[in-house]
Amino acid sequence: MILSEQNVITDCTAIKDFYELICQLKPEDYSGLPEFAATPLWYIEAWDKYKANPNDFAMEDYSIIITLKDGTVLHEISYQPFLANGYV
């Protein structure tokens, strides 16, 4: 892997837009799955689809680190848009 781009966002509108976007994310419900089923089926299927035709996808991984003004750091949020509708 290589670091292709690194940005610091200071624009208030961009920060607000990003915050509103991440606030819309909903956690997946795994309560109906057996305890050993740690990987959701859609994720397994997305990887299988990628492996079957890797040239059909642009494999990109984004690592997002968010540092808040109070010093709180949210590390290693991984985003993989080539898997299904994206995976965070």
PyMOL Python script that loads the backbone (N, CA, C, O; Angstrom):
from pymol import cmd

cmd.read_pdbstr("""\
ATOM      1  N   MET A   1       0.838  -1.182   0.000  1.00  0.00           N
ATOM      2  CA  MET A   1       0.000   0.000   0.000  1.00  0.00           C
ATOM      3  C   MET A   1       0.880   1.241   0.000  1.00  0.00           C
ATOM      4  O   MET A   1       1.998   1.238   0.514  1.00  0.00           O
ATOM      5  N   ILE A   2       0.347   2.290  -0.586  1.00  0.00           N
ATOM      6  CA  ILE A   2       1.047   3.558  -0.598  1.00  0.00           C
ATOM      7  C   ILE A   2       0.088   4.651  -0.150  1.00  0.00           C
ATOM      8  O   ILE A   2      -1.126   4.541  -0.325  1.00  0.00           O
ATOM      9  N   LEU A   3       0.632   5.676   0.415  1.00  0.00           N
ATOM     10  CA  LEU A   3      -0.153   6.846   0.772  1.00  0.00           C
ATOM     11  C   LEU A   3      -0.233   7.708  -0.470  1.00  0.00           C
ATOM     12  O   LEU A   3       0.769   8.273  -0.909  1.00  0.00           O
ATOM     13  N   SER A   4      -1.423   7.809  -1.036  1.00  0.00           N
ATOM     14  CA  SER A   4      -1.551   8.557  -2.278  1.00  0.00           C
ATOM     15  C   SER A   4      -1.991   9.995  -2.047  1.00  0.00           C
ATOM     16  O   SER A   4      -1.728  10.872  -2.870  1.00  0.00           O
ATOM     17  N   GLU A   5      -2.646  10.227  -0.954  1.00  0.00           N
ATOM     18  CA  GLU A   5      -3.124  11.580  -0.696  1.00  0.00           C
ATOM     19  C   GLU A   5      -3.425  11.723   0.788  1.00  0.00           C
ATOM     20  O   GLU A   5      -3.908  10.790   1.428  1.00  0.00           O
ATOM     21  N   GLN A   6      -3.138  12.879   1.316  1.00  0.00           N
ATOM     22  CA  GLN A   6      -3.450  13.163   2.706  1.00  0.00           C
ATOM     23  C   GLN A   6      -3.982  14.585   2.764  1.00  0.00           C
ATOM     24  O   GLN A   6      -3.391  15.502   2.194  1.00  0.00           O
ATOM     25  N   ASN A   7      -5.097  14.762   3.452  1.00  0.00           N
ATOM     26  CA  ASN A   7      -5.726  16.078   3.536  1.00  0.00           C
ATOM     27  C   ASN A   7      -6.103  16.413   4.965  1.00  0.00           C
ATOM     28  O   ASN A   7      -6.407  15.531   5.768  1.00  0.00           O
ATOM     29  N   VAL A   8      -6.081  17.668   5.263  1.00  0.00           N
ATOM     30  CA  VAL A   8      -6.621  18.189   6.509  1.00  0.00           C
ATOM     31  C   VAL A   8      -7.773  19.090   6.101  1.00  0.00           C
ATOM     32  O   VAL A   8      -7.600  20.029   5.325  1.00  0.00           O
ATOM     33  N   ILE A   9      -8.937  18.796   6.627  1.00  0.00           N
ATOM     34  CA  ILE A   9     -10.115  19.585   6.279  1.00  0.00           C
ATOM     35  C   ILE A   9     -10.335  20.632   7.365  1.00  0.00           C
ATOM     36  O   ILE A   9     -10.526  20.303   8.535  1.00  0.00           O
ATOM     37  N   THR A  10     -10.304  21.892   6.958  1.00  0.00           N
ATOM     38  CA  THR A  10     -10.543  22.980   7.912  1.00  0.00           C
ATOM     39  C   THR A  10     -11.753  23.820   7.515  1.00  0.00           C
ATOM     40  O   THR A  10     -12.230  24.636   8.304  1.00  0.00           O
ATOM     41  N   ASP A  11     -12.252  23.624   6.297  1.00  0.00           N
ATOM     42  CA  ASP A  11     -13.407  24.372   5.826  1.00  0.00           C
ATOM     43  C   ASP A  11     -14.646  23.960   6.629  1.00  0.00           C
ATOM     44  O   ASP A  11     -14.999  22.782   6.675  1.00  0.00           O
ATOM     45  N   CYS A  12     -15.292  24.927   7.252  1.00  0.00           N
ATOM     46  CA  CYS A  12     -16.436  24.641   8.128  1.00  0.00           C
ATOM     47  C   CYS A  12     -17.574  23.942   7.397  1.00  0.00           C
ATOM     48  O   CYS A  12     -18.215  23.058   7.964  1.00  0.00           O
ATOM     49  N   THR A  13     -17.836  24.319   6.155  1.00  0.00           N
ATOM     50  CA  THR A  13     -18.916  23.691   5.390  1.00  0.00           C
ATOM     51  C   THR A  13     -18.580  22.237   5.093  1.00  0.00           C
ATOM     52  O   THR A  13     -19.447  21.372   5.213  1.00  0.00           O
ATOM     53  N   ALA A  14     -17.347  21.950   4.710  1.00  0.00           N
ATOM     54  CA  ALA A  14     -16.931  20.570   4.427  1.00  0.00           C
ATOM     55  C   ALA A  14     -17.000  19.721   5.690  1.00  0.00           C
ATOM     56  O   ALA A  14     -17.421  18.565   5.637  1.00  0.00           O
ATOM     57  N   ILE A  15     -16.594  20.278   6.815  1.00  0.00           N
ATOM     58  CA  ILE A  15     -16.658  19.549   8.086  1.00  0.00           C
ATOM     59  C   ILE A  15     -18.112  19.252   8.438  1.00  0.00           C
ATOM     60  O   ILE A  15     -18.438  18.140   8.853  1.00  0.00           O
ATOM     61  N   LYS A  16     -18.971  20.229   8.275  1.00  0.00           N
ATOM     62  CA  LYS A  16     -20.397  20.050   8.570  1.00  0.00           C
ATOM     63  C   LYS A  16     -20.992  18.983   7.661  1.00  0.00           C
ATOM     64  O   LYS A  16     -21.734  18.117   8.124  1.00  0.00           O
ATOM     65  N   ASP A  17     -20.671  19.039   6.372  1.00  0.00           N
ATOM     66  CA  ASP A  17     -21.195  18.047   5.431  1.00  0.00           C
ATOM     67  C   ASP A  17     -20.724  16.638   5.783  1.00  0.00           C
ATOM     68  O   ASP A  17     -21.508  15.690   5.740  1.00  0.00           O
ATOM     69  N   PHE A  18     -19.448  16.500   6.131  1.00  0.00           N
ATOM     70  CA  PHE A  18     -18.904  15.191   6.502  1.00  0.00           C
ATOM     71  C   PHE A  18     -19.567  14.688   7.779  1.00  0.00           C
ATOM     72  O   PHE A  18     -19.929  13.515   7.871  1.00  0.00           O
ATOM     73  N   TYR A  19     -19.728  15.567   8.763  1.00  0.00           N
ATOM     74  CA  TYR A  19     -20.351  15.197  10.033  1.00  0.00           C
ATOM     75  C   TYR A  19     -21.781  14.718   9.801  1.00  0.00           C
ATOM     76  O   TYR A  19     -22.201  13.707  10.363  1.00  0.00           O
ATOM     77  N   GLU A  20     -22.529  15.448   8.968  1.00  0.00           N
ATOM     78  CA  GLU A  20     -23.906  15.048   8.672  1.00  0.00           C
ATOM     79  C   GLU A  20     -23.946  13.691   7.975  1.00  0.00           C
ATOM     80  O   GLU A  20     -24.837  12.882   8.233  1.00  0.00           O
ATOM     81  N   LEU A  21     -22.988  13.448   7.100  1.00  0.00           N
ATOM     82  CA  LEU A  21     -22.913  12.167   6.410  1.00  0.00           C
ATOM     83  C   LEU A  21     -22.664  11.025   7.388  1.00  0.00           C
ATOM     84  O   LEU A  21     -23.378  10.023   7.350  1.00  0.00           O
ATOM     85  N   ILE A  22     -21.676  11.150   8.258  1.00  0.00           N
ATOM     86  CA  ILE A  22     -21.362  10.043   9.172  1.00  0.00           C
ATOM     87  C   ILE A  22     -22.458   9.857  10.222  1.00  0.00           C
ATOM     88  O   ILE A  22     -22.623   8.759  10.753  1.00  0.00           O
ATOM     89  N   CYS A  23     -23.201  10.911  10.523  1.00  0.00           N
ATOM     90  CA  CYS A  23     -24.309  10.765  11.473  1.00  0.00           C
ATOM     91  C   CYS A  23     -25.469   9.966  10.884  1.00  0.00           C
ATOM     92  O   CYS A  23     -26.327   9.487  11.626  1.00  0.00           O
ATOM     93  N   GLN A  24     -25.503   9.819   9.574  1.00  0.00           N
ATOM     94  CA  GLN A  24     -26.554   9.038   8.919  1.00  0.00           C
ATOM     95  C   GLN A  24     -26.247   7.549   8.915  1.00  0.00           C
ATOM     96  O   GLN A  24     -27.131   6.737   8.644  1.00  0.00           O
ATOM     97  N   LEU A  25     -25.005   7.179   9.213  1.00  0.00           N
ATOM     98  CA  LEU A  25     -24.635   5.770   9.218  1.00  0.00           C
ATOM     99  C   LEU A  25     -25.364   5.035  10.332  1.00  0.00           C
ATOM    100  O   LEU A  25     -25.517   5.546  11.441  1.00  0.00           O
ATOM    101  N   LYS A  26     -25.801   3.849  10.017  1.00  0.00           N
ATOM    102  CA  LYS A  26     -26.517   3.027  10.993  1.00  0.00           C
ATOM    103  C   LYS A  26     -25.733   1.735  11.210  1.00  0.00           C
ATOM    104  O   LYS A  26     -25.256   1.130  10.251  1.00  0.00           O
ATOM    105  N   PRO A  27     -25.600   1.312  12.463  1.00  0.00           N
ATOM    106  CA  PRO A  27     -24.903   0.047  12.706  1.00  0.00           C
ATOM    107  C   PRO A  27     -25.744  -1.123  12.197  1.00  0.00           C
ATOM    108  O   PRO A  27     -26.974  -1.079  12.230  1.00  0.00           O
ATOM    109  N   GLU A  28     -25.071  -2.156  11.733  1.00  0.00           N
ATOM    110  CA  GLU A  28     -25.784  -3.346  11.298  1.00  0.00           C
ATOM    111  C   GLU A  28     -26.202  -4.157  12.510  1.00  0.00           C
ATOM    112  O   GLU A  28     -25.522  -4.160  13.536  1.00  0.00           O
ATOM    113  N   ASP A  29     -27.324  -4.843  12.381  1.00  0.00           N
ATOM    114  CA  ASP A  29     -27.853  -5.660  13.467  1.00  0.00           C
ATOM    115  C   ASP A  29     -27.433  -7.107  13.258  1.00  0.00           C
ATOM    116  O   ASP A  29     -27.886  -7.760  12.318  1.00  0.00           O
ATOM    117  N   TYR A  30     -26.576  -7.604  14.127  1.00  0.00           N
ATOM    118  CA  TYR A  30     -26.122  -8.990  14.052  1.00  0.00           C
ATOM    119  C   TYR A  30     -26.766  -9.846  15.139  1.00  0.00           C
ATOM    120  O   TYR A  30     -26.338 -10.976  15.376  1.00  0.00           O
ATOM    121  N   SER A  31     -27.790  -9.313  15.798  1.00  0.00           N
ATOM    122  CA  SER A  31     -28.379 -10.018  16.933  1.00  0.00           C
ATOM    123  C   SER A  31     -29.012 -11.353  16.543  1.00  0.00           C
ATOM    124  O   SER A  31     -29.095 -12.255  17.377  1.00  0.00           O
ATOM    125  N   GLY A  32     -29.462 -11.500  15.287  1.00  0.00           N
ATOM    126  CA  GLY A  32     -30.087 -12.756  14.869  1.00  0.00           C
ATOM    127  C   GLY A  32     -29.100 -13.791  14.377  1.00  0.00           C
ATOM    128  O   GLY A  32     -29.490 -14.916  14.067  1.00  0.00           O
ATOM    129  N   LEU A  33     -27.818 -13.430  14.299  1.00  0.00           N
ATOM    130  CA  LEU A  33     -26.810 -14.366  13.794  1.00  0.00           C
ATOM    131  C   LEU A  33     -26.214 -15.183  14.926  1.00  0.00           C
ATOM    132  O   LEU A  33     -26.187 -14.738  16.073  1.00  0.00           O
ATOM    133  N   PRO A  34     -25.736 -16.380  14.606  1.00  0.00           N
ATOM    134  CA  PRO A  34     -25.024 -17.157  15.628  1.00  0.00           C
ATOM    135  C   PRO A  34     -23.785 -16.407  16.092  1.00  0.00           C
ATOM    136  O   PRO A  34     -23.239 -15.578  15.365  1.00  0.00           O
ATOM    137  N   GLU A  35     -23.356 -16.700  17.284  1.00  0.00           N
ATOM    138  CA  GLU A  35     -22.215 -16.005  17.881  1.00  0.00           C
ATOM    139  C   GLU A  35     -20.958 -16.093  17.028  1.00  0.00           C
ATOM    140  O   GLU A  35     -20.176 -15.143  16.992  1.00  0.00           O
ATOM    141  N   PHE A  36     -20.747 -17.209  16.341  1.00  0.00           N
ATOM    142  CA  PHE A  36     -19.535 -17.414  15.547  1.00  0.00           C
ATOM    143  C   PHE A  36     -19.594 -16.706  14.190  1.00  0.00           C
ATOM    144  O   PHE A  36     -18.583 -16.654  13.490  1.00  0.00           O
ATOM    145  N   ALA A  37     -20.731 -16.169  13.807  1.00  0.00           N
ATOM    146  CA  ALA A  37     -20.883 -15.522  12.493  1.00  0.00           C
ATOM    147  C   ALA A  37     -20.491 -14.054  12.590  1.00  0.00           C
ATOM    148  O   ALA A  37     -21.347 -13.169  12.570  1.00  0.00           O
ATOM    149  N   ALA A  38     -19.207 -13.809  12.693  1.00  0.00           N
ATOM    150  CA  ALA A  38     -18.713 -12.441  12.873  1.00  0.00           C
ATOM    151  C   ALA A  38     -18.705 -11.648  11.575  1.00  0.00           C
ATOM    152  O   ALA A  38     -18.733 -10.418  11.616  1.00  0.00           O
ATOM    153  N   THR A  39     -18.669 -12.307  10.431  1.00  0.00           N
ATOM    154  CA  THR A  39     -18.600 -11.627   9.146  1.00  0.00           C
ATOM    155  C   THR A  39     -19.973 -11.671   8.480  1.00  0.00           C
ATOM    156  O   THR A  39     -20.513 -12.752   8.245  1.00  0.00           O
ATOM    157  N   PRO A  40     -20.540 -10.501   8.174  1.00  0.00           N
ATOM    158  CA  PRO A  40     -21.865 -10.502   7.546  1.00  0.00           C
ATOM    159  C   PRO A  40     -21.817 -11.108   6.139  1.00  0.00           C
ATOM    160  O   PRO A  40     -20.812 -11.000   5.436  1.00  0.00           O
ATOM    161  N   LEU A  41     -22.909 -11.739   5.749  1.00  0.00           N
ATOM    162  CA  LEU A  41     -22.979 -12.425   4.473  1.00  0.00           C
ATOM    163  C   LEU A  41     -22.752 -11.480   3.295  1.00  0.00           C
ATOM    164  O   LEU A  41     -22.112 -11.871   2.319  1.00  0.00           O
ATOM    165  N   TRP A  42     -23.260 -10.241   3.358  1.00  0.00           N
ATOM    166  CA  TRP A  42     -23.086  -9.313   2.233  1.00  0.00           C
ATOM    167  C   TRP A  42     -21.607  -9.011   2.000  1.00  0.00           C
ATOM    168  O   TRP A  42     -21.186  -8.788   0.865  1.00  0.00           O
ATOM    169  N   TYR A  43     -20.821  -9.005   3.079  1.00  0.00           N
ATOM    170  CA  TYR A  43     -19.395  -8.722   2.969  1.00  0.00           C
ATOM    171  C   TYR A  43     -18.674  -9.887   2.280  1.00  0.00           C
ATOM    172  O   TYR A  43     -17.824  -9.676   1.415  1.00  0.00           O
ATOM    173  N   ILE A  44     -19.020 -11.096   2.667  1.00  0.00           N
ATOM    174  CA  ILE A  44     -18.436 -12.290   2.051  1.00  0.00           C
ATOM    175  C   ILE A  44     -18.796 -12.327   0.566  1.00  0.00           C
ATOM    176  O   ILE A  44     -17.942 -12.602  -0.276  1.00  0.00           O
ATOM    177  N   GLU A  45     -20.075 -12.047   0.246  1.00  0.00           N
ATOM    178  CA  GLU A  45     -20.520 -12.056  -1.147  1.00  0.00           C
ATOM    179  C   GLU A  45     -19.817 -10.970  -1.965  1.00  0.00           C
ATOM    180  O   GLU A  45     -19.459 -11.196  -3.121  1.00  0.00           O
ATOM    181  N   ALA A  46     -19.620  -9.790  -1.364  1.00  0.00           N
ATOM    182  CA  ALA A  46     -18.933  -8.705  -2.071  1.00  0.00           C
ATOM    183  C   ALA A  46     -17.492  -9.089  -2.394  1.00  0.00           C
ATOM    184  O   ALA A  46     -17.015  -8.814  -3.495  1.00  0.00           O
ATOM    185  N   TRP A  47     -16.794  -9.717  -1.454  1.00  0.00           N
ATOM    186  CA  TRP A  47     -15.427 -10.171  -1.708  1.00  0.00           C
ATOM    187  C   TRP A  47     -15.413 -11.248  -2.787  1.00  0.00           C
ATOM    188  O   TRP A  47     -14.534 -11.249  -3.648  1.00  0.00           O
ATOM    189  N   ASP A  48     -16.378 -12.163  -2.747  1.00  0.00           N
ATOM    190  CA  ASP A  48     -16.444 -13.204  -3.775  1.00  0.00           C
ATOM    191  C   ASP A  48     -16.658 -12.596  -5.155  1.00  0.00           C
ATOM    192  O   ASP A  48     -16.050 -13.031  -6.133  1.00  0.00           O
ATOM    193  N   LYS A  49     -17.523 -11.588  -5.231  1.00  0.00           N
ATOM    194  CA  LYS A  49     -17.783 -10.906  -6.502  1.00  0.00           C
ATOM    195  C   LYS A  49     -16.512 -10.217  -6.993  1.00  0.00           C
ATOM    196  O   LYS A  49     -16.202 -10.263  -8.183  1.00  0.00           O
ATOM    197  N   TYR A  50     -15.781  -9.583  -6.088  1.00  0.00           N
ATOM    198  CA  TYR A  50     -14.515  -8.936  -6.458  1.00  0.00           C
ATOM    199  C   TYR A  50     -13.497  -9.965  -6.946  1.00  0.00           C
ATOM    200  O   TYR A  50     -12.862  -9.777  -7.984  1.00  0.00           O
ATOM    201  N   LYS A  51     -13.349 -11.051  -6.190  1.00  0.00           N
ATOM    202  CA  LYS A  51     -12.354 -12.067  -6.549  1.00  0.00           C
ATOM    203  C   LYS A  51     -12.658 -12.713  -7.897  1.00  0.00           C
ATOM    204  O   LYS A  51     -11.740 -13.091  -8.625  1.00  0.00           O
ATOM    205  N   ALA A  52     -13.948 -12.844  -8.236  1.00  0.00           N
ATOM    206  CA  ALA A  52     -14.333 -13.458  -9.499  1.00  0.00           C
ATOM    207  C   ALA A  52     -13.977 -12.566 -10.694  1.00  0.00           C
ATOM    208  O   ALA A  52     -13.643 -13.075 -11.764  1.00  0.00           O
ATOM    209  N   ASN A  53     -14.044 -11.250 -10.523  1.00  0.00           N
ATOM    210  CA  ASN A  53     -13.769 -10.301 -11.613  1.00  0.00           C
ATOM    211  C   ASN A  53     -13.038  -9.069 -11.090  1.00  0.00           C
ATOM    212  O   ASN A  53     -13.605  -7.977 -11.105  1.00  0.00           O
ATOM    213  N   PRO A  54     -11.805  -9.210 -10.632  1.00  0.00           N
ATOM    214  CA  PRO A  54     -11.104  -8.073 -10.034  1.00  0.00           C
ATOM    215  C   PRO A  54     -10.902  -6.892 -10.986  1.00  0.00           C
ATOM    216  O   PRO A  54     -10.772  -5.753 -10.538  1.00  0.00           O
ATOM    217  N   ASN A  55     -10.874  -7.153 -12.283  1.00  0.00           N
ATOM    218  CA  ASN A  55     -10.683  -6.053 -13.233  1.00  0.00           C
ATOM    219  C   ASN A  55     -11.923  -5.178 -13.388  1.00  0.00           C
ATOM    220  O   ASN A  55     -11.848  -4.092 -13.963  1.00  0.00           O
ATOM    221  N   ASP A  56     -13.054  -5.641 -12.883  1.00  0.00           N
ATOM    222  CA  ASP A  56     -14.295  -4.861 -12.945  1.00  0.00           C
ATOM    223  C   ASP A  56     -14.376  -3.809 -11.847  1.00  0.00           C
ATOM    224  O   ASP A  56     -15.295  -2.990 -11.839  1.00  0.00           O
ATOM    225  N   PHE A  57     -13.434  -3.826 -10.931  1.00  0.00           N
ATOM    226  CA  PHE A  57     -13.493  -2.945  -9.769  1.00  0.00           C
ATOM    227  C   PHE A  57     -12.207  -2.133  -9.635  1.00  0.00           C
ATOM    228  O   PHE A  57     -11.121  -2.598  -9.979  1.00  0.00           O
ATOM    229  N   ALA A  58     -12.352  -0.934  -9.137  1.00  0.00           N
ATOM    230  CA  ALA A  58     -11.182  -0.136  -8.761  1.00  0.00           C
ATOM    231  C   ALA A  58     -10.966  -0.385  -7.271  1.00  0.00           C
ATOM    232  O   ALA A  58     -11.683   0.157  -6.430  1.00  0.00           O
ATOM    233  N   MET A  59      -9.974  -1.209  -6.956  1.00  0.00           N
ATOM    234  CA  MET A  59      -9.726  -1.561  -5.557  1.00  0.00           C
ATOM    235  C   MET A  59      -9.023  -0.400  -4.868  1.00  0.00           C
ATOM    236  O   MET A  59      -7.840  -0.146  -5.096  1.00  0.00           O
ATOM    237  N   GLU A  60      -9.761   0.284  -4.037  1.00  0.00           N
ATOM    238  CA  GLU A  60      -9.207   1.401  -3.274  1.00  0.00           C
ATOM    239  C   GLU A  60      -9.599   1.243  -1.820  1.00  0.00           C
ATOM    240  O   GLU A  60     -10.735   0.884  -1.508  1.00  0.00           O
ATOM    241  N   ASP A  61      -8.684   1.504  -0.959  1.00  0.00           N
ATOM    242  CA  ASP A  61      -8.926   1.492   0.481  1.00  0.00           C
ATOM    243  C   ASP A  61      -8.621   2.879   1.016  1.00  0.00           C
ATOM    244  O   ASP A  61      -7.556   3.436   0.748  1.00  0.00           O
ATOM    245  N   TYR A  62      -9.538   3.425   1.756  1.00  0.00           N
ATOM    246  CA  TYR A  62      -9.325   4.720   2.377  1.00  0.00           C
ATOM    247  C   TYR A  62      -9.219   4.519   3.879  1.00  0.00           C
ATOM    248  O   TYR A  62     -10.067   3.870   4.491  1.00  0.00           O
ATOM    249  N   SER A  63      -8.188   5.072   4.458  1.00  0.00           N
ATOM    250  CA  SER A  63      -8.027   5.051   5.903  1.00  0.00           C
ATOM    251  C   SER A  63      -8.298   6.461   6.401  1.00  0.00           C
ATOM    252  O   SER A  63      -7.606   7.409   6.028  1.00  0.00           O
ATOM    253  N   ILE A  64      -9.299   6.585   7.236  1.00  0.00           N
ATOM    254  CA  ILE A  64      -9.718   7.905   7.701  1.00  0.00           C
ATOM    255  C   ILE A  64      -9.371   8.041   9.177  1.00  0.00           C
ATOM    256  O   ILE A  64      -9.707   7.181   9.991  1.00  0.00           O
ATOM    257  N   ILE A  65      -8.701   9.121   9.501  1.00  0.00           N
ATOM    258  CA  ILE A  65      -8.399   9.445  10.896  1.00  0.00           C
ATOM    259  C   ILE A  65      -9.023  10.802  11.176  1.00  0.00           C
ATOM    260  O   ILE A  65      -8.755  11.776  10.473  1.00  0.00           O
ATOM    261  N   ILE A  66      -9.848  10.857  12.197  1.00  0.00           N
ATOM    262  CA  ILE A  66     -10.527  12.096  12.552  1.00  0.00           C
ATOM    263  C   ILE A  66      -9.970  12.589  13.880  1.00  0.00           C
ATOM    264  O   ILE A  66      -9.978  11.863  14.874  1.00  0.00           O
ATOM    265  N   THR A  67      -9.487  13.825  13.890  1.00  0.00           N
ATOM    266  CA  THR A  67      -8.992  14.445  15.115  1.00  0.00           C
ATOM    267  C   THR A  67      -9.917  15.601  15.456  1.00  0.00           C
ATOM    268  O   THR A  67     -10.067  16.538  14.672  1.00  0.00           O
ATOM    269  N   LEU A  68     -10.528  15.532  16.612  1.00  0.00           N
ATOM    270  CA  LEU A  68     -11.447  16.582  17.044  1.00  0.00           C
ATOM    271  C   LEU A  68     -10.695  17.686  17.770  1.00  0.00           C
ATOM    272  O   LEU A  68      -9.566  17.490  18.220  1.00  0.00           O
ATOM    273  N   LYS A  69     -11.324  18.838  17.881  1.00  0.00           N
ATOM    274  CA  LYS A  69     -10.682  19.986  18.531  1.00  0.00           C
ATOM    275  C   LYS A  69     -10.279  19.694  19.967  1.00  0.00           C
ATOM    276  O   LYS A  69      -9.304  20.257  20.464  1.00  0.00           O
ATOM    277  N   ASP A  70     -11.031  18.807  20.648  1.00  0.00           N
ATOM    278  CA  ASP A  70     -10.706  18.515  22.049  1.00  0.00           C
ATOM    279  C   ASP A  70      -9.570  17.497  22.189  1.00  0.00           C
ATOM    280  O   ASP A  70      -9.220  17.103  23.302  1.00  0.00           O
ATOM    281  N   GLY A  71      -8.991  17.070  21.048  1.00  0.00           N
ATOM    282  CA  GLY A  71      -7.874  16.135  21.080  1.00  0.00           C
ATOM    283  C   GLY A  71      -8.270  14.686  20.877  1.00  0.00           C
ATOM    284  O   GLY A  71      -7.403  13.829  20.707  1.00  0.00           O
ATOM    285  N   THR A  72      -9.556  14.396  20.892  1.00  0.00           N
ATOM    286  CA  THR A  72     -10.019  13.033  20.648  1.00  0.00           C
ATOM    287  C   THR A  72      -9.652  12.625  19.221  1.00  0.00           C
ATOM    288  O   THR A  72      -9.871  13.381  18.275  1.00  0.00           O
ATOM    289  N   VAL A  73      -9.089  11.420  19.078  1.00  0.00           N
ATOM    290  CA  VAL A  73      -8.683  10.929  17.767  1.00  0.00           C
ATOM    291  C   VAL A  73      -9.413   9.621  17.476  1.00  0.00           C
ATOM    292  O   VAL A  73      -9.349   8.673  18.259  1.00  0.00           O
ATOM    293  N   LEU A  74     -10.103   9.584  16.345  1.00  0.00           N
ATOM    294  CA  LEU A  74     -10.759   8.365  15.885  1.00  0.00           C
ATOM    295  C   LEU A  74      -9.853   7.771  14.816  1.00  0.00           C
ATOM    296  O   LEU A  74      -9.734   8.316  13.719  1.00  0.00           O
ATOM    297  N   HIS A  75      -9.214   6.648  15.142  1.00  0.00           N
ATOM    298  CA  HIS A  75      -8.211   6.040  14.264  1.00  0.00           C
ATOM    299  C   HIS A  75      -8.792   4.969  13.367  1.00  0.00           C
ATOM    300  O   HIS A  75      -9.782   4.312  13.688  1.00  0.00           O
ATOM    301  N   GLU A  76      -8.137   4.822  12.232  1.00  0.00           N
ATOM    302  CA  GLU A  76      -8.306   3.675  11.347  1.00  0.00           C
ATOM    303  C   GLU A  76      -9.751   3.349  10.989  1.00  0.00           C
ATOM    304  O   GLU A  76     -10.184   2.202  11.101  1.00  0.00           O
ATOM    305  N   ILE A  77     -10.480   4.350  10.565  1.00  0.00           N
ATOM    306  CA  ILE A  77     -11.776   4.078   9.964  1.00  0.00           C
ATOM    307  C   ILE A  77     -11.460   3.692   8.523  1.00  0.00           C
ATOM    308  O   ILE A  77     -10.936   4.501   7.757  1.00  0.00           O
ATOM    309  N   SER A  78     -11.773   2.476   8.166  1.00  0.00           N
ATOM    310  CA  SER A  78     -11.432   1.970   6.844  1.00  0.00           C
ATOM    311  C   SER A  78     -12.669   2.005   5.960  1.00  0.00           C
ATOM    312  O   SER A  78     -13.741   1.546   6.353  1.00  0.00           O
ATOM    313  N   TYR A  79     -12.507   2.555   4.764  1.00  0.00           N
ATOM    314  CA  TYR A  79     -13.602   2.617   3.806  1.00  0.00           C
ATOM    315  C   TYR A  79     -13.158   1.938   2.521  1.00  0.00           C
ATOM    316  O   TYR A  79     -12.127   2.292   1.949  1.00  0.00           O
ATOM    317  N   GLN A  80     -13.933   0.965   2.071  1.00  0.00           N
ATOM    318  CA  GLN A  80     -13.614   0.200   0.861  1.00  0.00           C
ATOM    319  C   GLN A  80     -14.804   0.292  -0.101  1.00  0.00           C
ATOM    320  O   GLN A  80     -15.683  -0.569  -0.069  1.00  0.00           O
ATOM    321  N   PRO A  81     -14.846   1.324  -0.955  1.00  0.00           N
ATOM    322  CA  PRO A  81     -16.000   1.535  -1.814  1.00  0.00           C
ATOM    323  C   PRO A  81     -16.200   0.456  -2.881  1.00  0.00           C
ATOM    324  O   PRO A  81     -17.281   0.379  -3.465  1.00  0.00           O
ATOM    325  N   PHE A  82     -15.200  -0.374  -3.151  1.00  0.00           N
ATOM    326  CA  PHE A  82     -15.342  -1.406  -4.165  1.00  0.00           C
ATOM    327  C   PHE A  82     -16.127  -2.617  -3.653  1.00  0.00           C
ATOM    328  O   PHE A  82     -16.466  -3.506  -4.434  1.00  0.00           O
ATOM    329  N   LEU A  83     -16.411  -2.659  -2.371  1.00  0.00           N
ATOM    330  CA  LEU A  83     -17.164  -3.767  -1.804  1.00  0.00           C
ATOM    331  C   LEU A  83     -18.621  -3.370  -1.599  1.00  0.00           C
ATOM    332  O   LEU A  83     -18.941  -2.547  -0.741  1.00  0.00           O
ATOM    333  N   ALA A  84     -19.489  -3.963  -2.392  1.00  0.00           N
ATOM    334  CA  ALA A  84     -20.929  -3.733  -2.319  1.00  0.00           C
ATOM    335  C   ALA A  84     -21.210  -2.244  -2.384  1.00  0.00           C
ATOM    336  O   ALA A  84     -20.810  -1.579  -3.338  1.00  0.00           O
ATOM    337  N   ASN A  85     -21.893  -1.715  -1.381  1.00  0.00           N
ATOM    338  CA  ASN A  85     -22.183  -0.281  -1.388  1.00  0.00           C
ATOM    339  C   ASN A  85     -21.152   0.483  -0.561  1.00  0.00           C
ATOM    340  O   ASN A  85     -21.385   1.617  -0.143  1.00  0.00           O
ATOM    341  N   GLY A  86     -20.034  -0.149  -0.341  1.00  0.00           N
ATOM    342  CA  GLY A  86     -18.999   0.466   0.472  1.00  0.00           C
ATOM    343  C   GLY A  86     -19.010  -0.187   1.842  1.00  0.00           C
ATOM    344  O   GLY A  86     -20.054  -0.647   2.305  1.00  0.00           O
ATOM    345  N   TYR A  87     -17.891  -0.229   2.473  1.00  0.00           N
ATOM    346  CA  TYR A  87     -17.775  -0.853   3.777  1.00  0.00           C
ATOM    347  C   TYR A  87     -16.977   0.069   4.665  1.00  0.00           C
ATOM    348  O   TYR A  87     -15.870   0.477   4.315  1.00  0.00           O
ATOM    349  N   VAL A  88     -17.538   0.400   5.817  1.00  0.00           N
ATOM    350  CA  VAL A  88     -16.843   1.253   6.773  1.00  0.00           C
ATOM    351  C   VAL A  88     -16.587   0.440   8.018  1.00  0.00           C
ATOM    352  O   VAL A  88     -16.007   0.948   8.978  1.00  0.00           O
TER     353      VAL A  88
END
""", "prot")
cmd.dss("prot")
cmd.show_as("cartoon", "prot")
cmd.util.cbc("prot")
cmd.orient("prot")
